[in-house]
Structure formats: C-alpha cells, structure tokens
Amino acid sequence: MSEELRRKLLELSKEEASLNYKMYELFNENRTLAIRLAGYIAENRLYGGNWNDEEAVRIMDKYLKAGRKESHRSKGVHQ
C-alpha cells in the first residue's frame, strides 16, 4: 500500500469517527426531545386533551425504544 493511500485511509477514518460522534449527539438530542414531547402529551391528556398523531408516535418510538430488547414492553404515554 502506498504512503499516499495510507494517508487517505487515515483521513477517511478520522472523518468517519467525527460523523459517528455527530450522529450519536443528534440521536441523544432527538431522544431528549421525544421524552419532552411524551411529557407534553401526558400533560395535555391530564387536562382533557385528546392527542393522536401516528407519525409523531412512530418517530417517538424510534428514539424511546432504541436499544431495548423486544421482550421489554414499556407503558408509553401514547397508548
């Protein structure tokens, strides 16, 4: 492998690591927003509101259920 190719590989590896970290940060931010939204929905229902948006539920589930085992069932505010 030429030296130039090795440098390029190292450069690409650094970029990949940077992008992976950014994705991790964004995922955590989105998860925090999903938790806040779930809280707002629960509060809305407490005051008699009737909230239902399937797309928002799907997005919240993506972040709130990430990394959980299938056998673990959460109660969820949108049920």
Buried (B, 14 or more C-beta within 10 A) or exposed (E): EEEEEEEEEEEEEEEEEEEEEEEEEEEEEBBEEBBEBBEEBBEEEEEEEEBEEEEBBEBBBEBBBEEEEEEEEEEBBBE
